[in-house]
Amino acid sequence: MPEEGASYCEFAQVYDALMDQVPYEEWAERIEKAISVYGVSKPERDAKDPLETERNLVLDLGCGTGTLTELLYDKGYDMIGVDNSQAMLQKALEKRAEGGRDILYLLQDMRELELYSTVGTVVSVCDSINYILEEEELLTVFELVNNYLFPRGLFLFDFNTDYKYRELIGDTTIAENREDVSFIWENFYDSEEHINEYDLTLFIRDGEIYRKYEETHLQRGYEPEEVKGMLERAGLEVVSMTDADTQETVTATTGRVFVIAREQVKEV
């Protein structure tokens, strides 16, 4: 689900296989619960009123190969998926063709988001916003989200904290060997710029041989308070920020934060 500093070209081939431990179903349940408690969207596809149609739309921003997008579609929501990686979207389209789900996928950079209507909910998971490396550009993303949210619509997303890159991921090497793919993931953390570079080396099986591919990805760690400040500057109300793993209060050692924010200024 990359934006800046990433290509996800060859990685897209094996992304789903290597992300098989990601709790997408749990995330989908959490999103569904948040929408039911705080949001305006409903899992109804046959609304006659155009305003109802808009409010029931859910946008998956940085949708990648569409795994979460499909899970939310299966819960009854009308879905739009946006990603700036053509290779990742191609995988999403292949899934759509196989499963017959009526999902609209758009090839767009989230910093230049352009929709044909408002949507009731925007979701963005798996640290997609960490690919935005400049604060002003992240503010732009938040402003665009706010612009396209239906009145009182929800923005649900997660992000990795600076602590996670600095103390848990940065300057580590992760390697895994599987039958059809192996990878080496080397991390290098710049504490002054708050940027984590990870160099990914892939060995993907092609018949009787393995082909080697290399990609470099950059992510920025953000502090919860600075994200909260940018959301408020963008006109969004922060409903809650919790530890994404424990669902408890955010602490100094929280690695991933789950945010519920809400549009608050437009009138119906």
C-alpha positions as CSV (number, residue, x, y, z in Angstrom):
1,M,0.0,0.0,0.0
2,P,2.7,2.4,-0.9
3,E,2.7,6.1,-1.7
4,E,6.1,7.9,-1.7
5,G,9.4,6.1,-1.7
6,A,8.1,2.7,-2.8
7,S,7.2,0.9,-6.0
8,Y,5.7,-2.5,-4.9
9,C,6.4,-3.8,-8.3
10,E,7.8,-7.3,-8.0
11,F,6.7,-7.4,-4.3
12,A,3.1,-7.3,-5.6
13,Q,3.6,-10.8,-7.0
14,V,4.0,-12.3,-3.5
15,Y,2.5,-9.6,-1.3
16,D,-0.5,-11.7,-0.2
17,A,1.6,-14.7,0.5
18,L,4.0,-12.8,2.7
19,M,1.2,-10.9,4.5
20,D,-0.8,-14.0,5.4
21,Q,-0.3,-13.3,9.1
22,V,-1.8,-9.8,8.9
23,P,-5.2,-9.8,10.9
24,Y,-7.3,-8.4,8.1
25,E,-10.5,-10.0,9.4
26,E,-9.9,-8.5,12.8
27,W,-9.3,-5.1,11.2
28,A,-12.5,-5.4,9.2
29,E,-14.5,-6.3,12.4
30,R,-13.0,-3.2,14.2
31,I,-13.8,-1.0,11.3
32,E,-17.4,-2.3,11.1
33,K,-17.9,-1.7,14.8
34,A,-16.5,1.8,14.6
35,I,-18.8,2.7,11.7
36,S,-21.8,1.3,13.6
37,V,-21.0,3.4,16.7
38,Y,-19.7,6.6,15.2
39,G,-20.3,6.7,11.5
40,V,-23.0,7.4,8.9
41,S,-22.4,4.6,6.5
42,K,-24.7,1.6,6.4
43,P,-24.2,-1.8,4.6
44,E,-27.0,-1.1,2.1
45,R,-26.3,-1.2,-1.6
46,D,-29.7,-0.5,-3.0
47,A,-30.4,3.0,-1.6
48,K,-32.6,5.1,-3.9
49,D,-31.6,8.5,-2.5
50,P,-28.4,9.8,-4.0
51,L,-27.3,11.2,-0.6
52,E,-27.9,7.7,0.9
53,T,-25.7,6.2,-1.8
54,E,-22.9,8.6,-1.0
55,R,-23.0,8.2,2.7
56,N,-22.9,4.4,2.4
57,L,-19.8,4.5,0.2
58,V,-16.5,3.3,1.9
59,L,-13.1,4.3,0.5
60,D,-10.1,2.1,1.1
61,L,-7.2,4.5,0.8
62,G,-4.0,2.6,0.0
63,C,-6.0,-0.6,-0.7
64,G,-3.0,-2.6,-2.1
65,T,-4.2,-5.9,-3.4
66,G,-7.7,-5.3,-2.1
67,T,-7.8,-7.9,0.8
68,L,-9.5,-5.5,3.3
69,T,-11.6,-3.9,0.5
70,E,-13.1,-7.3,-0.3
71,L,-13.8,-8.1,3.4
72,L,-15.7,-4.8,3.8
73,Y,-17.6,-5.4,0.6
74,D,-18.6,-8.8,2.0
75,K,-20.0,-7.0,5.0
76,G,-22.4,-5.1,2.7
77,Y,-20.6,-1.8,2.0
78,D,-20.2,-0.3,-1.4
79,M,-16.4,-0.1,-1.8
80,I,-13.9,2.1,-3.7
81,G,-10.2,1.1,-3.6
82,V,-7.4,3.6,-4.3
83,D,-3.7,2.9,-4.6
84,N,-0.8,4.3,-6.5
85,S,0.8,1.0,-7.3
86,Q,-0.4,-0.4,-10.7
87,A,1.1,-3.8,-9.8
88,M,-0.9,-4.0,-6.6
89,L,-4.1,-2.9,-8.2
90,Q,-3.6,-5.5,-10.9
91,K,-3.8,-8.1,-8.2
92,A,-6.9,-6.5,-6.8
93,L,-8.5,-6.5,-10.2
94,E,-7.7,-10.2,-10.6
95,K,-9.4,-10.9,-7.3
96,R,-12.4,-8.9,-8.4
97,A,-12.7,-10.8,-11.6
98,E,-12.4,-14.1,-9.8
99,G,-14.8,-13.3,-7.0
100,G,-17.3,-11.2,-8.9
101,R,-17.4,-8.4,-6.4
102,D,-18.5,-5.0,-7.7
103,I,-15.6,-2.9,-6.4
104,L,-14.4,0.3,-8.1
105,Y,-10.5,0.5,-8.1
106,L,-8.7,3.8,-8.9
107,L,-5.0,4.3,-9.7
108,Q,-4.3,7.5,-7.7
109,D,-1.7,8.9,-5.3
110,M,-3.5,9.7,-2.0
111,R,-1.8,13.2,-2.1
112,E,-3.9,13.9,-5.3
113,L,-7.1,12.1,-4.3
114,E,-10.0,12.9,-6.7
115,L,-13.4,11.3,-6.3
116,Y,-16.7,11.8,-8.1
117,S,-18.7,12.2,-4.9
118,T,-18.4,12.3,-1.1
119,V,-18.1,9.0,0.8
120,G,-19.4,8.1,4.2
121,T,-16.2,6.5,5.4
122,V,-12.5,6.5,4.5
123,V,-10.3,3.7,5.8
124,S,-6.5,3.3,5.5
125,V,-4.7,0.4,7.2
126,C,-1.3,-1.3,7.3
127,D,0.6,1.9,7.8
128,S,-0.2,3.3,4.4
129,I,0.1,6.9,5.6
130,N,3.7,6.3,6.9
131,Y,4.7,6.3,3.2
132,I,3.9,10.1,3.2
133,L,7.3,11.5,4.2
134,E,6.6,15.2,4.6
135,E,4.3,16.7,7.2
136,E,2.8,19.2,4.8
137,E,2.0,16.4,2.4
138,L,0.3,14.4,5.1
139,L,-1.7,17.5,6.0
140,T,-2.7,17.6,2.4
141,V,-3.9,14.0,2.5
142,F,-6.0,14.8,5.6
143,E,-7.5,17.9,4.0
144,L,-8.4,15.8,0.9
145,V,-10.0,13.1,3.1
146,N,-12.0,15.8,4.9
147,N,-13.1,17.3,1.6
148,Y,-14.5,14.1,0.3
149,L,-16.1,12.9,3.5
150,F,-19.9,13.1,3.8
151,P,-21.1,15.3,6.7
152,R,-20.0,13.6,9.9
153,G,-18.3,10.9,7.9
154,L,-15.5,8.8,9.5
155,F,-11.8,8.5,8.8
156,L,-10.4,5.3,10.2
157,F,-6.7,4.6,9.9
158,D,-3.6,3.4,11.5
159,F,0.0,4.5,11.5
160,N,3.4,3.4,12.9
161,T,5.0,5.6,15.6
162,D,8.5,6.9,15.6
163,Y,9.1,4.7,18.6
164,K,8.4,1.6,16.5
165,Y,10.9,2.5,13.9
166,R,13.5,3.8,16.4
167,E,13.3,1.0,18.9
168,L,11.6,-2.1,17.3
169,I,12.3,-2.1,13.6
170,G,15.1,0.3,12.7
171,D,18.6,-1.2,12.1
172,T,17.3,-4.8,12.1
173,T,17.3,-7.5,9.4
174,I,14.4,-9.9,8.9
175,A,14.6,-12.9,6.7
176,E,12.2,-15.7,5.8
177,N,12.5,-18.7,3.6
178,R,9.4,-20.3,2.0
179,E,8.8,-22.8,-0.8
180,D,8.1,-20.3,-3.6
181,V,9.6,-17.1,-2.2
182,S,12.3,-16.0,0.2
183,F,13.1,-12.5,1.3
184,I,15.6,-10.4,3.2
185,W,14.3,-7.2,4.7
186,E,17.0,-4.8,5.9
187,N,16.0,-1.7,7.9
188,F,18.0,1.5,8.3
189,Y,16.6,4.2,10.6
190,D,17.5,7.9,10.4
191,S,16.6,9.4,13.8
192,E,17.1,13.0,12.6
193,E,14.7,12.7,9.7
194,H,12.5,10.1,11.3
195,I,12.7,8.0,8.1
196,N,13.0,4.3,8.0
197,E,14.5,2.8,4.9
198,Y,14.0,-0.8,4.2
199,D,15.7,-2.6,1.4
200,L,13.8,-5.7,0.3
201,T,15.5,-8.5,-1.5
202,L,13.1,-11.1,-3.0
203,F,13.9,-14.5,-4.4
204,I,10.7,-15.6,-6.3
205,R,10.4,-19.1,-7.8
206,D,9.9,-19.2,-11.5
207,G,9.7,-22.8,-12.5
208,E,12.9,-24.6,-11.5
209,I,14.8,-21.4,-10.7
210,Y,14.5,-18.4,-8.3
211,R,14.7,-14.9,-9.7
212,K,16.2,-12.1,-7.6
213,Y,14.4,-8.7,-7.2
214,E,15.3,-5.7,-5.1
215,E,13.1,-2.8,-3.9
216,T,13.6,0.1,-1.5
217,H,10.8,1.5,0.6
218,L,10.8,4.6,2.8
219,Q,8.4,5.3,5.7
220,R,8.3,8.1,8.2
221,G,7.4,7.6,11.9
222,Y,4.9,10.0,13.4
223,E,4.1,10.9,16.9
224,P,0.4,10.6,18.0
225,E,0.2,14.3,19.0
226,E,1.5,15.6,15.7
227,V,-0.9,13.4,13.8
228,K,-3.7,14.7,16.0
229,G,-2.6,18.3,15.4
230,M,-2.6,17.8,11.6
231,L,-6.1,16.1,11.7
232,E,-7.5,19.1,13.6
233,R,-5.8,21.6,11.2
234,A,-7.5,19.7,8.3
235,G,-10.9,20.3,10.0
236,L,-11.3,16.8,11.4
237,E,-12.5,15.9,14.9
238,V,-10.4,13.3,16.6
239,V,-12.8,10.9,18.3
240,S,-10.2,8.4,19.7
241,M,-6.6,7.2,19.3
242,T,-5.8,3.8,20.7
243,D,-3.0,1.3,20.6
244,A,-3.8,-0.7,17.5
245,D,-2.5,-4.0,18.9
246,T,-3.9,-3.9,22.5
247,Q,-6.9,-1.5,21.8
248,E,-5.8,0.2,25.0
249,T,-4.6,3.8,25.7
250,V,-1.7,5.0,23.6
251,T,1.6,5.0,25.6
252,A,5.2,6.0,25.0
253,T,5.9,2.4,23.8
254,T,2.9,2.1,21.4
255,G,4.1,0.9,18.0
256,R,1.0,1.3,16.0
257,V,-1.9,3.7,16.6
258,F,-5.5,3.3,15.4
259,V,-7.3,6.5,14.9
260,I,-11.0,7.3,14.6
261,A,-11.6,10.9,13.2
262,R,-14.7,12.5,12.0
263,E,-15.8,15.3,9.6
264,Q,-17.3,18.1,11.5
265,V,-17.8,21.3,9.5
266,K,-19.9,20.6,6.4
267,E,-23.7,20.9,6.4
268,V,-26.1,18.6,4.7
